[in-house]
Structures are given as structure tokens and as C-alpha cells.
Amino acid sequence: MATTLEDLLSTSNAERFEIVRRAAPLDLEAIADTTYTGVDLSMPALFHRLFWRSFRKTFHRDPVSGQLRGWNVKVEQTGWDRPPAPKRDRRGVALSFGHYEVRSASGLRFPRGWTGEHYLDYRVAGNRFGDLPSRAGYCPLVSVNPSDSDLLLGWEVFNFGGVLVPLNDFWALKREGPIAPGDILPRPDGR
């Protein structure tokens, strides 16, 4: 029986880590050029009330480099039953943060003995200094159910100069659909 978002919302962080530990690798072609509604699973309710609980993550195959990269988008806090509307600046541009590249984890050491296939590397995506937490992100990401890219699970890990700091923070990604061509953003460094 497949694990659902509702299952992830009701499990403990220890159970979420077990899913990350044993889960299937990402199907990179299946997630390329798609958007996902993100749902924080671990932060306290006060954090959710003051800041956010849901967000959007994108995955875009760069046509020049071939690299699978992405970014986060701030969204209206309307839940996750349907894709939430992005928050926009005065020019109508979606507010983005935390750009990343999807990388192979093969041969790398991660906390708690994790040996999965892919992680999001925020350190190499040109994030500005003001986006400091994102500049250190080094986050394992897995498919929750084998051969299914509709539900992904991420684990927050930071890399500070080679020192890996795992947080007891997990987030789910629920597929929305294809990324709109007008929503493809350049990296913050313009590359």
C-alpha cells in the first residue's frame, strides 16, 4: 500500500527518517520541469503561524548545461489540497529563494549513515549571502513510493565548511504539474 501525504503528516520524525533511509531514488527525468507543493512536516505550530507551512519547489532541466536545478517559491498559505498561488512582488514576479542543484550522493558521507542516491545542493546554485540558510543546504531527497514521483520527502541537512549538521526537520513535496515556461527563473548569479 502506498504512503500518502496524510501518512507523512501523522508520522513521527523517527518514522520519516526511516522512510528517507529506505526510500527509492528520484526519477530525475520524471521530476524535470515540474512543480511541487511543499509542506513542512516538523517545525512547531508557532513557526507555521508566524512564517509559513507550505511552499513550492520547482525542478528545471537547464537546456544549456543539462543540470537539473530548482528553486523555492513563497506561496499564499491556503493549504495543499490544490496548488497554492505564489506570492508576488510589485512587478508580478513570483518571490523565490533557495536555488539548488539536484546532485548524486554516490560516495558522499551524510549524517546518520544515510546512503541514498540524490540530494539538493544549495551551496553551488549562486544563492546570495542574504539567503544564508539556503547557502548551506545539503538536503537528501527521495521518492516516498517506488516508481512514483508524485510524493517526495526531503530531510534538512546543512553543510558548514564540510561539517554536516542534520536537523530534525522533514518536508514533503506533492506534485502539482509541469512548470510554466514563464515561471522558469535564472540562477541568482545569472548563470
N, C-alpha and C positions, 0 to 999 in steps of 0.2 A: 504494500500500500504506500502511495506517495506521501511525502511530508509536505504539508501546506504552510502558507504564511501564518495561518491561525495556530498551527502547531508550534512554529518558531516563536510566536508571541507569548505562548504559555509555557515554554520550557525554561529551565534554569540556564545560567551561563555555562555551567559544567556540561550540561547536555548539548548546548550549542557548540562548545569546543569539540565534543565527541563527533558531532556532525562534520565540523571543519576537518577534523583529523582523519576521518574515514571516507569523506565525500569524493565524488567524481571530479576529475579535472574539467576545466572550462572547455567548451567547444568554441574556439576563437572565431571560426567563421560564422557560427550561429549568432554570436553576440555582436559581431561587427555591424556598425551603422544602425544601432538600436538605442532606445532609451529605456530606462528602468526607473520606477518609483522606488525610492529608498525609504526604509523605515528603521529608525533606531530602535534596538531591542533592549538596551541595557542601561541607558542613562536614567537618573531618577526623575520622577514626575515633575519636580520643581524645575529641573533643567528644561523639560519639554514645554512647560507653561511659559517660562521666561524666554526661551530661544526657539527651538524647533524640535519636531519629532520626525517629520518627513522631508525628503529632498529628492532631487533627480540626479541620476548618474547616466552619463552617455558613454558610448563606445563607438569610436570612429576609426576606420582603416584609412590612414593617410595615403592618398594616391601617389605621392612622390616617394616617401620613404618606405611605404609598406607597413610601417609601425602601427599597431593597434594602440590608440591613445584615447583619452577621455577627459571629462571634467564634471564637476558637480554644479547643480543649478539650485538656487534658493527658490522655494515654491510657497504658494499660499498654503496655510495649514488647515486643509479641508479634509484630511484623511487620505486613505489609499485605496478606497473601493473603485475609484476611477482616477486616471492621471490628473494630478493637481496642476493648476495653472502656475506658470513661472512668475516670480516677482520680477518686475522690470524697472529699468532706470527711466529717466525723463525722456530719453530718446526712443524708448520702447525696446531696448536691448535687454535680454534676459540676464539677470545678475548671476554671474558664475564665480566659482572659486575652486581651488584644489584641483589643478590639472594633474594628470598622471599618465604613465605608460603601463600597459599590461606586459609583464615580463615573465620569463621562465624562472622558476625557483629551483630548477635542477642544479644540484651541487652546492646550494646555499644552505647556511645554517639558520634556523629560525627558533624562537623560544619554544619551550615545552615539547621539543622533539618533533615539531611539525615538519613533514616531508612531502607536502603537496606539490602540484605542478605549476601554479601561477600565483603571482602577487601583483598588486598595484604599487608602482614605484613613483611616488610624488617628488622625489629628490631630483629627478632628471627631466622634468617637464617644464622647466622655466618659470616656476612659481615665484612671485615677487616676495621680498623679505617680509612685507606686511601680512602675507599669508603663511606665517611661521609654522603653525601646526601642520599644515599641509606639506610644507617643505621637508618634513621629516617622515612622512607617511611611508610605510613599507608593509602593506596590508595583504595577507593571504586572502584569496577569493576562490570559492568553489561552487560547483553546481550541486544543489542540495539533493536532487534526484538524478540517477544515472540516465544518460541520453536525453536530458531535458534541460534546456537553457531558460525556462520560464521563471525559475526561482533560484537565486544565488544567495550565498551567505558570505559575508566578509567579517574579518577579525582585525581590530585596530592594533597595530604594532607600529612603534616609532623607531627610527634608526638615527641616533645621535652620534655621528662620527664613528660608526661601527659598533656602538653599544646599542643592542636591541632591547627596547622597553615594551613588553606586552601589556596592554590594558585589558581589563575585564569588560570589554565593550565589543558588541557584535551588532551588525546591521544586515537586514535582508534587502534584496533587490527583486522586485516584481516587474516582469517585462511589461512595457507599455506598447511598444511597436517601433516602426522604423523612425530614424531620426529625419527630421525635415531638413532639406538642403539649406534653407535659410538659417537654421539653428546650428550649423557647424561653425565652431569658433576656432580662431587661431590660438596657438600656444601663447602664454603671456609674454614670452620673449620674442614673439613674432616669427619663430621658425616653424 
